[in-house]
Amino acid sequence: MKNSLLISSILILFFYGFTSCTKPTESTPSYEADIIVYGGNSAAIIAAVQARKMNKSVIVVSPDTHLGGLSSGGLGFTDTGDKSVIGGLAREFYHRVYLHYQEKEAWKWEEKESYGNVGQGTPAIDGEERTMWIFEPHVAEKIFEDFVKEYQIEIHRNEYLDRASGVKKEGQEIVGITTLSGKTYKGKVFIDATYEGDLMAAANVSYHVGRESNDTYGETWNGVQFGVYHHNHYFAKPISPYIIAGDSSSGLLPEISKEPLLPNGTGDNKVQAYNFRMTFSRHPDNKVPFPKPENYDSTRYELLARVYAAGWNETFWKFDPIPNLKTDTNNHGPFSSDYIGKNYAYPEASYEERKAIIKDHENYHKGLLYFLANDPRVPQKVRDEMAQWGLAKDEFVDNSNWPHQLYVREARRMVSDYVMTEHEVLGKKPVPNSIGMGSYHLDSHNVQRIVTKEGYVQNEGDIGIKPDRPYSISYGTIIPKKSECTNLLVPVCVSSSHTAFGSIRMEPVFMILGQSAAAAASLAIDNKVSVQDLEYAKLRNALLDLKQILEWEERL
């Protein structure tokens, strides 16, 4: 009886195994639209809205589950620069933020009247303009989702481009892309709106990672910038980098580079530091204690303990207030949330490698917060203040209240026929064929942490040069070389130097460029031309109709 059952079982397993192996597979899903947008951040969604406004079919192929990128991922204290040059759908986004906070129900954890209108020079609310520039992450995400519903935008979430073989080209034209799930997307024009520039790279478009030398474009602020301290993100007092202070034979503390410092102005393949833009709450009913991360090691934060011992007292300088007793907390000081030197591989890394880098950043950042809240080497006054804060319980609720977006401050940057440099940003060279404006500082966070020749620790790479006035951004920055790709637009990883990108890389500007890219894509389709051959006069007229701000002079 046992043998009969055993034989029957084997036959059943063999039969089902055989039939499952030989069952015909379903055909690979294929989708088609006029415009395919790859990405899920603010630029991607704004681009899709504009495509729909110009009566084009559009599919957003998003690696992200949550829409909005950094704008809904913790960066609520908007880096605006001169807000008067933010037009079009970007201004519409901030108008919708304003409308949200006019509702009484929006103020759950504090009274509207108690929320200050000014924080470090950035007015939260412009009453006459009916815009609001500072907001909670979930509010931004809701607005992006509202855009999607209103314009009936088709979103395919959690779809990652097959970067190895997922871009099909005929000559210099992309005809389709395939994701890791096997889905194929065909379109007339493609828009790469990712922070990383993955579609651009997979389409064999030229790009650069890292800092160019000053000689490359005749710049001043590119390459290594040691001894340039434009912010407070440097060690103002001598601090030993060694495990045993003053003893070089004891080895270096964690995250300090052993590499020799190259001369100022020298290019490298290093990128400015990443972090998370954190949302904290100080309402007792809406905060979660800072968690102790996996494999917590307090020695990783010994440098910060030494900074405190030297008298530093700026811990809370970048706890910028957003509504409902929350913060957008950013890096500040010589040792803070920027995980310096641990992101160099990220731009070119595989998806699995990027996940590991993101997790490493998360553990570092969580460890820092736990250290600040609990370690006896932290001044009691700081620990008492930290005890008032915690992760916001009503933000990022499906990710243990942790932001779902790493702050990828720069990754790849396209190299096209036109490369924007600090000369254009600082007004030293004219900008042709404007598609929008920027105004923020040439802003780079630190790139490396090194040992000086005197034997002390120091940061390198932090710059902040303010333009005299807002500047135009050229159409040439978002189109590849015609010899490389004729139907791709790149509104985030634009053709610019490291220094210029330091100003361009702000969320309002990404929205502006996303809208202009979609307008250009739509017009290229209508006129049956490549994106490079689109007549600028037609694009300009369309952008002005869309209330994009193209030149400073037209506002005077």
C-alpha positions as a printed NumPy array, in Angstrom:
array([[  0.   ,   0.   ,   0.   ],
       [  2.818,   2.39 ,   0.937],
       [  4.652,   1.624,  -2.307],
       [  1.472,   2.227,  -4.347],
       [  0.941,   5.611,  -2.651],
       [  4.581,   6.523,  -3.218],
       [  4.392,   5.633,  -6.918],
       [  1.123,   7.552,  -7.293],
       [  2.645,  10.588,  -5.601],
       [  5.688,  10.485,  -7.874],
       [  3.477,  10.207, -10.953],
       [  1.34 ,  13.154,  -9.815],
       [  4.391,  15.287,  -9.123],
       [  5.904,  14.297, -12.467],
       [  2.667,  15.066, -14.302],
       [  2.175,  18.499, -12.729],
       [  5.844,  19.317, -13.011],
       [  5.813,  18.355, -16.677],
       [  2.624,  20.244, -17.496],
       [  3.798,  23.381, -15.661],
       [  7.071,  23.35 , -17.592],
       [  5.401,  22.882, -20.953],
       [  2.445,  25.198, -20.433],
       [  2.542,  27.935, -23.082],
       [  3.669,  31.251, -21.61 ],
       [  1.538,  34.326, -22.056],
       [  2.817,  36.902, -24.49 ],
       [  4.916,  39.674, -22.978],
       [  2.717,  42.687, -22.1  ],
       [  3.25 ,  45.599, -24.464],
       [  2.053,  49.172, -24.104],
       [  2.173,  52.142, -26.416],
       [  1.738,  55.913, -26.067],
       [  2.865,  59.096, -27.752],
       [  5.187,  59.895, -24.854],
       [  6.808,  57.493, -22.403],
       [  8.054,  59.113, -19.194],
       [ 10.529,  57.061, -17.193],
       [ 10.623,  58.065, -13.537],
       [  8.232,  58.863, -10.714],
       [  9.587,  62.089,  -9.239],
       [  8.207,  65.632,  -9.463],
       [  9.637,  66.241, -12.946],
       [  8.097,  63.004, -14.232],
       [  4.588,  63.75 , -13.005],
       [  4.655,  67.367, -14.168],
       [  5.901,  66.195, -17.59 ],
       [  3.029,  63.73 , -17.82 ],
       [  0.488,  66.407, -16.895],
       [  1.816,  68.685, -19.626],
       [  1.704,  65.892, -22.188],
       [ -1.969,  65.314, -21.381],
       [ -2.668,  69.055, -21.543],
       [ -1.315,  68.958, -25.105],
       [ -3.606,  66.044, -25.955],
       [ -0.89 ,  63.423, -26.072],
       [ -1.21 ,  59.919, -24.743],
       [  1.367,  59.271, -22.042],
       [  2.487,  56.428, -19.805],
       [  4.621,  57.005, -16.727],
       [  6.903,  54.025, -16.154],
       [  7.926,  54.527, -12.547],
       [ 10.52 ,  52.57 , -10.577],
       [  8.955,  54.204,  -7.536],
       [  5.786,  53.235,  -5.718],
       [  5.354,  56.7  ,  -4.243],
       [  5.151,  59.65 ,  -6.615],
       [  6.96 ,  62.961,  -6.234],
       [ 10.535,  61.977,  -5.453],
       [ 12.196,  64.379,  -3.031],
       [  9.241,  66.78 ,  -3.057],
       [  7.123,  64.127,  -1.337],
       [ 10.093,  62.41 ,   0.282],
       [ 10.924,  64.887,   3.026],
       [ 12.132,  67.995,   1.193],
       [  9.245,  70.21 ,   2.267],
       [ 11.308,  73.283,   3.118],
       [ 11.65 ,  74.18 ,  -0.552],
       [ 14.924,  75.531,  -1.931],
       [ 13.276,  78.267,  -3.955],
       [ 15.831,  80.972,  -4.617],
       [ 13.908,  83.763,  -6.364],
       [ 10.331,  82.472,  -6.372],
       [  9.212,  85.002,  -8.971],
       [ 10.897,  82.979, -11.746],
       [  8.99 ,  79.801, -10.865],
       [  6.138,  79.618, -13.352],
       [  3.873,  77.182, -15.152],
       [  2.854,  73.907, -13.529],
       [  5.545,  74.265, -10.871],
       [  3.751,  77.338,  -9.569],
       [  0.463,  75.461,  -9.898],
       [  1.869,  72.783,  -7.577],
       [  2.734,  75.363,  -4.907],
       [ -0.646,  77.017,  -5.414],
       [ -2.284,  73.685,  -4.627],
       [ -0.155,  73.446,  -1.494],
       [ -1.512,  76.874,  -0.531],
       [ -5.101,  75.767,  -1.116],
       [ -4.591,  72.665,   1.023],
       [ -3.406,  74.681,   3.997],
       [ -6.32 ,  77.095,   3.739],
       [ -8.515,  74.272,   4.994],
       [ -9.015,  73.983,   8.744],
       [ -8.739,  70.204,   8.528],
       [ -5.147,  70.525,   7.295],
       [ -4.013,  71.751,  10.709],
       [ -4.306,  68.62 ,  12.838],
       [ -1.368,  69.11 ,  15.209],
       [ -1.194,  72.887,  15.55 ],
       [ -3.3  ,  75.955,  14.858],
       [ -2.748,  77.612,  11.505],
       [ -2.239,  80.945,  13.232],
       [  0.662,  79.608,  15.286],
       [  2.682,  78.536,  12.261],
       [  5.284,  81.174,  11.47 ],
       [  5.388,  82.553,   7.938],
       [  9.147,  83.03 ,   7.717],
       [ 11.971,  80.583,   8.275],
       [ 15.57 ,  81.421,   7.448],
       [ 14.579,  83.761,   4.632],
       [ 12.037,  81.457,   2.997],
       [  8.472,  82.711,   3.417],
       [  6.135,  79.775,   3.828],
       [  3.045,  81.512,   2.482],
       [  2.72 ,  84.197,  -0.166],
       [ -0.809,  85.389,   0.441],
       [ -1.044,  87.719,  -2.545],
       [  0.456,  85.128,  -4.878],
       [ -1.655,  82.366,  -3.301],
       [  1.331,  80.043,  -3.115],
       [  2.875,  78.093,  -0.254],
       [  6.433,  76.811,  -0.386],
       [  6.788,  74.783,   2.807],
       [  4.714,  71.656,   3.366],
       [  4.428,  68.142,   4.788],
       [  5.528,  65.173,   2.654],
       [  2.124,  63.49 ,   2.542],
       [  0.545,  66.711,   1.306],
       [  2.918,  66.866,  -1.65 ],
       [  2.286,  63.217,  -2.486],
       [ -1.469,  63.771,  -2.424],
       [ -1.133,  66.693,  -4.843],
       [  0.859,  64.577,  -7.297],
       [ -1.73 ,  61.81 ,  -6.992],
       [ -4.47 ,  64.391,  -7.588],
       [ -2.713,  65.459, -10.795],
       [ -2.67 ,  61.828, -11.895],
       [ -6.387,  61.393, -11.283],
       [ -7.436,  64.694, -12.832],
       [ -5.483,  64.136, -16.028],
       [ -6.147,  60.393, -16.141],
       [ -2.452,  59.588, -16.348],
       [ -1.539,  55.942, -16.711],
       [  1.094,  55.032, -14.118],
       [  2.981,  51.749, -14.059],
       [  4.653,  51.605, -10.645],
       [  7.569,  49.503,  -9.465],
       [  8.759,  49.032, -13.038],
       [ 12.547,  49.116, -13.4  ],
       [ 14.21 ,  49.591, -16.756],
       [ 16.255,  46.637, -17.945],
       [ 19.453,  48.656, -18.11 ],
       [ 21.464,  45.907, -19.797],
       [ 19.264,  45.23 , -22.825],
       [ 15.971,  47.031, -22.304],
       [ 16.395,  49.928, -24.72 ],
       [ 15.66 ,  49.163, -28.367],
       [ 16.864,  51.687, -30.905],
       [ 16.579,  51.932, -34.656],
       [ 19.43 ,  54.137, -35.702],
       [ 19.405,  57.062, -33.276],
       [ 15.744,  56.653, -32.331],
       [ 14.404,  54.801, -29.308],
       [ 11.479,  52.64 , -30.404],
       [ 10.798,  50.896, -27.113],
       [ 11.983,  50.116, -23.62 ],
       [ 11.565,  46.943, -21.574],
       [ 11.447,  46.66 , -17.801],
       [ 12.746,  43.863, -15.614],
       [  9.212,  42.478, -15.317],
       [  9.173,  41.948, -19.101],
       [  6.783,  44.763, -19.984],
       [  7.588,  46.687, -23.144],
       [  6.721,  50.331, -23.768],
       [  6.695,  51.866, -27.238],
       [  6.534,  55.599, -27.847],
       [  7.302,  58.414, -30.225],
       [  9.285,  60.431, -27.678],
       [ 10.816,  59.328, -24.374],
       [ 11.566,  61.442, -21.295],
       [ 14.133,  60.316, -18.719],
       [ 13.057,  62.073, -15.528],
       [ 15.012,  59.916, -13.075],
       [ 17.537,  61.331, -10.621],
       [ 20.053,  58.767, -11.888],
       [ 19.695,  59.124, -15.686],
       [ 19.281,  55.378, -16.221],
       [ 17.345,  55.569, -19.495],
       [ 19.743,  58.151, -20.878],
       [ 22.726,  55.925, -20.084],
       [ 21.097,  52.767, -21.426],
       [ 20.357,  54.618, -24.682],
       [ 24.116,  55.207, -25.08 ],
       [ 23.889,  58.96 , -24.572],
       [ 27.097,  60.61 , -23.373],
       [ 27.257,  61.564, -19.707],
       [ 29.652,  62.413, -16.908],
       [ 29.865,  61.313, -13.273],
       [ 31.805,  63.362, -10.742],
       [ 33.497,  66.724, -10.861],
       [ 35.128,  68.088, -13.977],
       [ 38.427,  69.888, -13.61 ],
       [ 38.328,  73.669, -13.711],
       [ 40.231,  73.439, -16.989],
       [ 37.445,  71.469, -18.668],
       [ 35.119,  74.451, -19.041],
       [ 37.313,  77.262, -17.762],
       [ 35.536,  77.354, -14.407],
       [ 36.617,  78.462, -10.939],
       [ 34.517,  76.362,  -8.572],
       [ 34.731,  72.904, -10.135],
       [ 36.963,  70.001,  -9.107],
       [ 38.564,  69.73 ,  -5.677],
       [ 37.779,  72.745,  -3.468],
       [ 39.79 ,  72.33 ,  -0.27 ],
       [ 39.844,  75.251,   2.15 ],
       [ 36.663,  76.742,   0.643],
       [ 34.142,  77.08 ,   3.461],
       [ 30.998,  78.81 ,   2.238],
       [ 28.711,  77.173,   4.779],
       [ 29.2  ,  75.903,   8.322],
       [ 29.85 ,  72.338,   7.156],
       [ 33.525,  72.17 ,   8.107],
       [ 35.651,  71.453,  11.178],
       [ 36.267,  74.92 ,  12.597],
       [ 38.643,  73.634,  15.283],
       [ 41.463,  71.072,  15.081],
       [ 40.008,  67.578,  15.531],
       [ 42.077,  64.404,  15.459],
       [ 40.979,  61.823,  12.844],
       [ 42.594,  58.896,  14.656],
       [ 40.989,  56.197,  16.791],
       [ 43.258,  57.254,  19.645],
       [ 43.306,  61.019,  19.399],
       [ 46.689,  62.254,  18.239],
       [ 48.06 ,  58.75 ,  17.57 ],
       [ 48.3  ,  58.095,  13.824],
       [ 49.408,  54.5  ,  14.449],
       [ 45.984,  53.717,  15.943],
       [ 44.275,  54.05 ,  12.531],
       [ 41.584,  56.333,  11.197],
       [ 38.082,  56.687,  12.562],
       [ 35.284,  55.431,  10.27 ],
       [ 34.412,  57.262,   7.043],
       [ 37.668,  59.21 ,   6.766],
       [ 39.478,  58.827,   3.46 ],
       [ 43.053,  57.597,   3.263],
       [ 43.457,  59.028,  -0.237],
       [ 45.87 ,  61.909,  -0.757],
       [ 44.209,  65.251,  -1.408],
       [ 44.544,  66.365,  -5.018],
       [ 45.253,  70.018,  -5.934],
       [ 42.311,  72.409,  -6.033],
       [ 40.551,  72.445,  -9.367],
       [ 41.418,  68.824, -10.139],
       [ 38.572,  66.705, -11.487],
       [ 37.558,  63.357,  -9.998],
       [ 34.795,  60.766, -10.125],
       [ 33.379,  61.673,  -6.724],
       [ 29.875,  63.067,  -6.127],
       [ 28.541,  65.285,  -3.372],
       [ 27.134,  63.551,  -0.302],
       [ 23.64 ,  62.117,  -0.051],
       [ 21.36 ,  61.949,   2.982],
       [ 17.698,  61.671,   3.874],
       [ 15.571,  64.766,   4.391],
       [ 13.954,  63.813,   7.668],
       [ 10.485,  64.675,   8.914],
       [ 10.432,  64.958,  12.689],
       [  7.471,  65.721,  14.93 ],
       [  7.414,  67.225,  18.408],
       [  3.736,  66.611,  19.08 ],
       [  3.545,  63.94 ,  21.798],
       [  0.72 ,  62.105,  20.006],
       [  2.418,  62.163,  16.621],
       [  5.979,  61.075,  17.193],
       [  7.861,  57.787,  17.242],
       [ 11.123,  57.393,  19.201],
       [ 14.245,  57.353,  17.075],
       [ 14.909,  53.654,  16.427],
       [ 18.154,  51.883,  17.15 ],
       [ 19.403,  50.62 ,  13.778],
       [ 20.763,  47.213,  12.87 ],
       [ 24.34 ,  46.641,  14.007],
       [ 24.478,  49.997,  15.807],
       [ 28.065,  51.018,  16.535],
       [ 28.535,  54.249,  18.46 ],
       [ 32.203,  54.507,  17.412],
       [ 30.989,  55.605,  13.977],
       [ 30.022,  58.908,  15.617],
       [ 33.186,  59.486,  17.659],
       [ 34.084,  62.448,  15.439],
       [ 30.826,  64.127,  16.403],
       [ 31.565,  63.513,  20.079],
       [ 34.902,  65.28 ,  19.603],
       [ 33.195,  68.17 ,  17.815],
       [ 30.871,  68.578,  20.796],
       [ 33.825,  68.41 ,  23.171],
       [ 35.407,  71.273,  21.204],
       [ 32.365,  73.452,  21.945],
       [ 30.154,  73.109,  18.858],
       [ 26.503,  74.005,  19.553],
       [ 24.64 ,  74.152,  16.213],
       [ 22.79 ,  70.824,  16.368],
       [ 19.353,  72.233,  15.665],
       [ 20.156,  74.896,  13.078],
       [ 18.574,  72.919,  10.231],
       [ 15.473,  71.686,  12.   ],
       [ 13.44 ,  73.81 ,   9.59 ],
       [  9.779,  74.117,  10.606],
       [  7.037,  72.792,   8.372],
       [  3.334,  72.747,   9.31 ],
       [  1.893,  70.723,  12.163],
       [  4.87 ,  70.903,  14.54 ],
       [  7.139,  69.047,  12.14 ],
       [ 10.503,  69.665,  10.548],
       [ 12.329,  69.185,   7.316],
       [ 15.662,  68.331,   8.934],
       [ 18.74 ,  68.598,   6.747],
       [ 22.494,  68.216,   7.131],
       [ 24.291,  70.88 ,   9.125],
       [ 27.759,  71.169,  10.567],
       [ 31.058,  69.32 ,  10.17 ],
       [ 29.572,  65.931,  11.064],
       [ 25.899,  65.466,  10.338],
       [ 23.425,  63.498,   8.235],
       [ 25.433,  63.765,   5.003],
       [ 27.122,  60.372,   4.621],
       [ 30.271,  61.741,   3.041],
       [ 32.204,  59.518,   0.657],
       [ 29.793,  56.565,   0.679],
       [ 27.894,  57.266,  -2.54 ],
       [ 30.582,  57.329,  -5.237],
       [ 29.432,  54.03 ,  -6.737],
       [ 25.727,  54.85 ,  -6.627],
       [ 25.228,  56.52 , -10.057],
       [ 26.523,  53.514, -12.017],
       [ 25.593,  50.801,  -9.513],
       [ 23.196,  47.952, -10.256],
       [ 19.767,  48.045,  -8.657],
       [ 20.85 ,  45.557,  -5.987],
       [ 24.006,  47.541,  -5.291],
       [ 21.954,  50.722,  -4.998],
       [ 19.626,  49.047,  -2.506],
       [ 22.649,  48.16 ,  -0.398],
       [ 23.991,  51.726,  -0.604],
       [ 20.585,  53.138,   0.377],
       [ 20.354,  50.712,   3.306],
       [ 23.857,  51.692,   4.41 ],
       [ 22.828,  55.368,   4.324],
       [ 19.695,  54.529,   6.313],
       [ 21.643,  52.681,   9.   ],
       [ 24.192,  55.494,   9.227],
       [ 21.445,  58.116,   9.539],
       [ 19.4  ,  56.126,  12.047],
       [ 22.533,  55.518,  14.075],
       [ 23.28 ,  59.239,  14.104],
       [ 19.812,  60.053,  15.425],
       [ 20.021,  57.338,  18.072],
       [ 23.466,  58.601,  19.082],
       [ 22.196,  62.182,  19.44 ],
       [ 19.253,  61.062,  21.536],
       [ 21.029,  58.599,  23.804],
       [ 24.814,  58.695,  23.945],
       [ 26.335,  60.221,  27.123],
       [ 29.087,  61.839,  24.994],
       [ 26.395,  64.105,  23.565],
       [ 25.794,  67.178,  25.759],
       [ 22.822,  66.74 ,  28.08 ],
       [ 21.211,  69.869,  26.683],
       [ 21.224,  68.347,  23.189],
       [ 19.841,  65.025,  24.434],
       [ 17.064,  66.841,  26.295],
       [ 16.12 ,  68.73 ,  23.137],
       [ 16.251,  65.556,  21.029],
       [ 13.865,  63.919,  23.511],
       [ 11.202,  66.379,  22.357],
       [ 11.429,  65.039,  18.815],
       [ 10.748,  61.769,  17.043],
       [  9.869,  60.461,  13.62 ],
       [  6.515,  61.812,  12.458],
       [  3.986,  59.052,  13.016],
       [  1.708,  60.177,  10.176],
       [  4.437,  60.349,   7.49 ],
       [  5.828,  57.475,   5.413],
       [  3.444,  55.16 ,   7.229],
       [  4.246,  52.148,   5.039],
       [  8.014,  52.486,   5.633],
       [  8.221,  52.684,   9.449],
       [  8.016,  56.492,   9.183],
       [ 11.29 ,  56.655,   7.261],
       [ 11.521,  58.623,   3.969],
       [ 11.155,  56.47 ,   0.878],
       [ 13.516,  58.643,  -1.182],
       [ 17.259,  59.009,  -0.682],
       [ 18.458,  62.535,  -1.46 ],
       [ 20.394,  61.839,  -4.652],
       [ 21.89 ,  65.303,  -5.011],
       [ 23.629,  64.414,  -8.256],
       [ 24.389,  61.278, -10.204],
       [ 24.941,  61.174, -13.957],
       [ 24.863,  64.403, -15.974],
       [ 24.344,  64.333, -19.725],
       [ 27.071,  65.716, -21.987],
       [ 25.423,  67.205, -25.058],
       [ 26.368,  69.749, -27.715],
       [ 25.497,  72.439, -25.171],
       [ 26.835,  72.163, -21.627],
       [ 25.701,  74.699, -19.063],
       [ 28.475,  75.879, -16.735],
       [ 28.984,  78.284, -13.86 ],
       [ 29.62 ,  81.029, -16.446],
       [ 25.947,  80.965, -17.51 ],
       [ 24.625,  80.586, -13.969],
       [ 26.681,  83.542, -12.74 ],
       [ 25.631,  85.713, -15.687],
       [ 29.024,  85.843, -17.385],
       [ 27.762,  84.227, -20.604],
       [ 24.376,  84.577, -22.351],
       [ 22.051,  81.585, -22.446],
       [ 20.389,  80.741, -25.778],
       [ 16.933,  79.204, -26.235],
       [ 15.616,  79.476, -22.69 ],
       [ 13.056,  76.95 , -21.441],
       [ 12.904,  78.134, -17.833],
       [ 14.901,  79.794, -15.114],
       [ 16.895,  78.998, -12.007],
       [ 18.217,  81.24 ,  -9.267],
       [ 19.714,  79.166,  -6.459],
       [ 23.347,  79.228,  -5.356],
       [ 26.02 ,  77.127,  -6.983],
       [ 25.527,  74.648,  -4.176],
       [ 27.535,  71.499,  -3.53 ],
       [ 27.621,  69.568,  -0.301],
       [ 30.881,  68.036,   0.858],
       [ 32.426,  65.396,  -1.36 ],
       [ 35.117,  63.848,   0.82 ],
       [ 36.457,  63.787,   4.386],
       [ 40.245,  63.769,   4.499],
       [ 43.278,  64.133,   6.763],
       [ 45.126,  67.422,   6.387],
       [ 48.894,  67.637,   6.164],
       [ 48.828,  68.901,   9.76 ],
       [ 47.161,  65.658,  10.844],
       [ 43.608,  66.904,  11.454],
       [ 40.296,  65.888,   9.911],
       [ 38.594,  68.189,   7.41 ],
       [ 35.782,  68.103,   4.848],
       [ 36.187,  69.074,   1.202],
       [ 33.819,  70.008,  -1.607],
       [ 31.295,  72.345,   0.014],
       [ 30.614,  75.438,  -2.085],
       [ 27.89 ,  78.085,  -2.215],
       [ 28.157,  80.942,  -4.725],
       [ 25.104,  83.144,  -5.157],
       [ 24.263,  84.434,  -8.646],
       [ 23.657,  88.167,  -8.912],
       [ 20.273,  87.476, -10.447],
       [ 18.185,  84.585, -11.835],
       [ 19.482,  82.934, -14.996],
       [ 17.925,  81.207, -18.002],
       [ 18.335,  77.492, -18.701],
       [ 18.867,  76.485, -22.317],
       [ 16.848,  73.962, -24.309],
       [ 20.243,  72.516, -25.212],
       [ 20.647,  71.213, -21.659],
       [ 17.824,  68.662, -21.998],
       [ 18.45 ,  67.292, -25.516],
       [ 21.188,  64.758, -26.34 ],
       [ 23.534,  65.027, -29.272],
       [ 21.549,  64.296, -32.425],
       [ 24.112,  61.68 , -33.402],
       [ 23.26 ,  59.737, -30.226],
       [ 19.475,  59.938, -29.794],
       [ 16.786,  61.931, -31.599],
       [ 13.686,  61.319, -29.486],
       [ 14.849,  61.566, -25.887],
       [ 14.595,  64.488, -23.441],
       [ 16.429,  64.606, -20.097],
       [ 15.01 ,  67.282, -17.734],
       [ 16.764,  66.135, -14.521],
       [ 20.225,  64.795, -15.385],
       [ 20.766,  67.788, -17.629],
       [ 23.828,  68.65 , -19.699],
       [ 25.741,  70.767, -17.199],
       [ 28.936,  70.902, -15.215],
       [ 29.065,  69.875, -11.568],
       [ 29.039,  73.517, -10.5  ],
       [ 26.096,  74.555, -12.673],
       [ 24.121,  71.497, -11.632],
       [ 24.592,  72.577,  -8.029],
       [ 22.152,  75.396,  -8.763],
       [ 19.896,  73.704, -11.301],
       [ 19.259,  70.655,  -9.087],
       [ 16.339,  72.15 ,  -7.138],
       [ 12.889,  70.568,  -7.135],
       [ 11.024,  73.627,  -8.522],
       [ 13.511,  73.752, -11.421],
       [ 13.063,  70.041, -12.111],
       [  9.299,  70.659, -12.361],
       [  9.902,  73.585, -14.72 ],
       [ 12.196,  71.524, -16.931],
       [  9.829,  68.538, -16.835],
       [  6.991,  70.681, -18.158],
       [  9.176,  72.23 , -20.856],
       [ 10.454,  68.795, -21.887],
       [  6.902,  67.502, -22.336],
       [  5.949,  70.591, -24.327],
       [  8.955,  70.046, -26.59 ],
       [  8.108,  66.349, -26.968],
       [  4.531,  67.163, -27.95 ],
       [  5.594,  69.785, -30.496],
       [  8.217,  67.46 , -31.967],
       [  5.494,  64.858, -32.491],
       [  3.133,  67.413, -34.04 ],
       [  5.817,  68.702, -36.391],
       [  7.24 ,  65.241, -37.161],
       [ 10.794,  66.301, -36.304],
       [ 13.513,  65.178, -33.936],
       [ 13.76 ,  66.972, -30.608],
       [ 16.965,  68.605, -31.889],
       [ 15.261,  69.933, -35.044],
       [ 12.269,  71.436, -33.249],
       [ 12.047,  75.119, -34.137],
       [ 12.789,  77.015, -30.944],
       [ 10.39 ,  79.859, -31.812],
       [  7.491,  77.401, -31.698],
       [  8.646,  76.007, -28.368],
       [  9.17 ,  79.472, -26.943],
       [  5.682,  80.633, -27.88 ],
       [  4.179,  77.509, -26.351],
       [  6.133,  77.94 , -23.11 ],
       [  5.109,  81.568, -22.789],
       [  1.484,  80.512, -23.247],
       [  2.064,  78.024, -20.432],
       [  3.302,  80.903, -18.225],
       [  6.844,  79.662, -17.989],
       [  9.288,  82.434, -17.092],
       [ 12.073,  82.446, -19.672],
       [ 14.113,  85.617, -19.129],
       [ 14.767,  87.941, -16.249],
       [ 14.292,  91.093, -18.337],
       [ 10.696,  90.349, -19.243],
       [  9.724,  90.728, -15.57 ],
       [ 11.287,  94.18 , -15.086]])
